[in-house]
Amino acid sequence: MTETTQRSNAATGSGPGSTSRGGKGAPETRGSTAIADTVVAKIAGMAAREIPEVHTLGGGMTRAFGAVRQRVPGSGSGVTQGVKVEVGERQAAVDLNIVVEYGAAIPDTAADVRTNVINAVERMTGLEVVEVNISVDDVHLPDEEDEEEEGGGRRVT
């Protein structure tokens, strides 16, 4: 589903750049910009992964399907794994499923993720982020293997 968002410029009065050829108004007032849900999901996923205490995104089954999907050529990078968004005309809501590193303070990590996602989505899209819901699905222990190591055919003992 693709939704449309429009940005308005406060400088709609007189001044440089407020009118263009033919007096039809500033360029930013002519037309609309459509932002797809997948764009917002990718931005939110990348922003969440920037927080060091976040090990990965997605629940158990989501991560399992994502690991299989990443092995299929041309299937994408899985940036939106564990991310669900709803995009309206001017607002967006984000749901994240995360796995945190053992020892991380979960409330602090969730606050950092929420802040980073809101800042990234609002800066890059102009949409107002009304909520970022975070579900912590697992804790990654230091001695656990990553999915990438398991798929490589080698076992660390």
Residue pairs with C-beta under 8 A, 6 or more apart in sequence:
1 36
1 37
1 87
2 34
2 35
2 36
2 37
3 34
3 35
3 36
3 37
3 87
3 88
3 89
4 32
4 33
4 34
4 35
4 89
5 32
5 33
5 34
5 35
5 87
5 89
5 90
5 125
5 126
5 127
6 32
6 33
6 89
6 90
7 28
7 33
7 126
8 28
8 29
9 26
9 28
9 29
11 17
11 18
11 26
12 18
12 25
12 26
12 29
17 26
18 25
18 26
19 25
19 26
20 26
20 27
24 30
33 126
35 87
35 125
35 127
36 87
37 85
37 86
37 87
38 80
39 125
40 85
40 87
40 92
40 94
40 121
40 125
40 127
41 79
41 80
41 83
41 84
41 85
41 94
42 79
42 80
43 120
43 121
43 124
43 125
44 83
44 85
44 94
44 96
44 117
44 120
44 121
44 132
45 57
45 79
45 80
45 81
45 82
45 83
46 79
46 120
47 113
47 116
47 117
47 119
47 120
47 121
48 54
48 57
48 83
48 96
48 98
48 113
48 116
48 117
49 56
49 57
50 116
51 109
51 112
51 113
51 116
52 101
53 100
53 101
53 104
53 108
53 109
53 112
54 98
54 99
54 100
54 101
54 109
54 113
55 98
55 99
55 100
55 101
55 140
56 63
56 81
56 82
56 98
56 99
56 140
57 81
57 82
57 83
57 96
57 97
57 98
57 99
58 66
58 81
58 82
58 97
58 99
58 137
59 82
59 97
59 135
59 137
59 138
60 137
60 138
62 81
62 82
62 97
63 81
63 82
63 99
63 147
64 147
66 78
66 81
67 147
67 148
67 151
69 75
69 76
69 78
70 76
70 77
70 78
71 151
82 96
82 97
82 98
83 94
83 95
83 96
83 97
84 94
84 95
84 96
85 92
85 93
85 94
85 95
86 92
86 93
87 127
90 127
90 128
91 127
91 128
91 129
91 130
92 121
92 125
92 127
92 128
92 129
92 130
93 129
93 130
93 131
93 132
93 133
94 117
94 121
94 129
94 131
94 132
94 133
95 132
95 133
95 135
96 113
96 117
96 132
96 133
96 134
96 135
97 135
97 137
98 109
98 113
98 134
98 135
98 136
98 137
99 136
99 137
99 138
99 139
99 140
100 106
100 109
100 136
100 138
100 139
100 140
101 139
101 140
102 139
102 140
102 141
102 142
106 136
110 134
110 136
113 132
113 134
114 132
114 134
117 129
117 132
118 129
118 132
121 127
121 129
122 128
122 129
145 155
145 156
149 156
